Amino acid sequence: MVWKSKSQIPVEAKSSTFSQLLPLLILLAVLGGGAFVGYQIYLGVTKIRADAERHMAKKNVVFTKDGLKVGVKHVEQERYVDATQSWVVKAWNMSGSGSSNPPAVKRK
C-alpha cells in the first residue's frame, strides 16, 4: 500500500493537572456543603433544647442526669391550706360532734 505514510507516531493523550484535580475538588465541595448543613442542624437543635429547658424551668420542671425533677410551685399556699384545715379539724373535734356517734356493732 503505497499511500500509507511510514511516519506514524503513536500520540498519547496526557491529561492536564486540572482535570486530575477536578474530581477531588468536587468531592471537597460536596463534603464542605454537607458539613455546613450538619453544623446548622446542630446549632438549631441546640437552640431548641435550650429554649425548651428555659420554658420547662418556668414551670419548675428540671432535667437532671438522674431524670426529671418537678418542683412544688406554691408552697406558701399549701401551708395556708394546711393551717386552715388544722383549724377546721380542731373546731370539729372541740364541738363534740365526732364523739356523740354510737360505736359500731359487729354482726355475725
C-alpha positions in Angstrom: 0.0 0.0 0.0 1.6 3.0 -1.3 -0.5 5.7 0.2 0.3 4.9 3.8 2.9 7.0 5.5 5.7 5.4 7.3 6.0 8.1 10.0 3.0 7.2 12.2 4.0 8.1 15.7 1.6 7.0 18.5 0.2 10.1 20.3 -0.5 9.7 23.9 -3.2 11.9 25.4 -1.8 13.5 28.6 -4.4 14.7 31.0 -3.8 18.1 32.5 -3.3 18.7 36.2 -6.6 20.5 36.4 -8.6 17.6 35.0 -6.9 15.3 37.5 -7.7 17.5 40.5 -11.3 18.3 39.4 -12.9 15.1 41.0 -11.0 15.9 44.2 -12.3 19.5 44.2 -15.8 18.4 43.6 -15.6 15.9 46.5 -14.2 18.5 48.8 -17.0 20.9 47.8 -19.7 18.3 48.5 -18.2 17.4 51.8 -17.9 21.0 52.8 -21.5 21.6 51.9 -22.6 18.6 53.9 -20.5 19.7 56.9 -22.1 23.2 56.7 -25.6 21.8 56.6 -24.8 19.4 59.5 -23.4 22.3 61.6 -26.5 24.4 61.0 -28.7 21.5 62.1 -26.6 21.1 65.2 -27.0 24.8 66.0 -30.8 24.6 65.5 -31.2 21.6 67.7 -29.0 23.1 70.5 -31.1 26.3 70.4 -34.4 24.4 70.6 -33.1 22.4 73.5 -32.0 25.5 75.4 -35.4 27.2 74.8 -37.2 24.0 75.9 -35.2 23.8 79.1 -35.8 27.5 79.8 -39.6 27.1 79.2 -39.7 24.0 81.5 -37.8 25.8 84.2 -40.5 28.4 84.3 -42.9 25.6 85.2 -40.5 24.1 87.8 -39.5 21.1 85.8 -35.8 20.4 85.6 -33.9 17.8 83.6 -31.0 16.2 85.5 -28.7 13.3 84.9 -30.9 11.3 87.3 -34.1 12.1 85.4 -36.9 14.6 85.5 -37.5 16.6 88.7 -40.6 18.5 89.3 -40.6 21.3 91.9 -43.5 22.5 94.0 -44.6 25.9 93.0 -47.0 27.2 95.6 -45.5 26.1 98.9 -47.0 29.2 100.7 -50.4 28.3 99.5 -50.1 24.7 100.8 -49.0 26.0 104.2 -52.1 28.3 104.3 -54.4 25.4 103.3 -52.8 23.1 105.9 -53.2 25.7 108.7 -56.9 26.3 107.7 -57.6 22.5 107.6 -56.0 22.1 111.1 -58.2 24.9 112.4 -61.3 23.3 110.9 -60.3 19.9 112.4 -59.7 21.4 115.8 -63.1 23.1 115.7 -64.8 19.9 114.7 -63.2 17.9 117.4 -63.9 20.6 120.1 -67.6 20.7 119.1 -68.1 17.2 120.3 -70.0 16.2 117.2 -67.5 13.5 116.4 -67.7 11.7 119.8 -71.5 11.6 120.0 -71.9 8.9 117.5 -72.5 5.4 119.0 -69.7 2.8 118.4 -70.2 0.4 115.6 -71.6 -3.0 116.5 -70.1 -6.1 114.9 -72.7 -8.5 113.5 -72.1 -12.2 112.8 
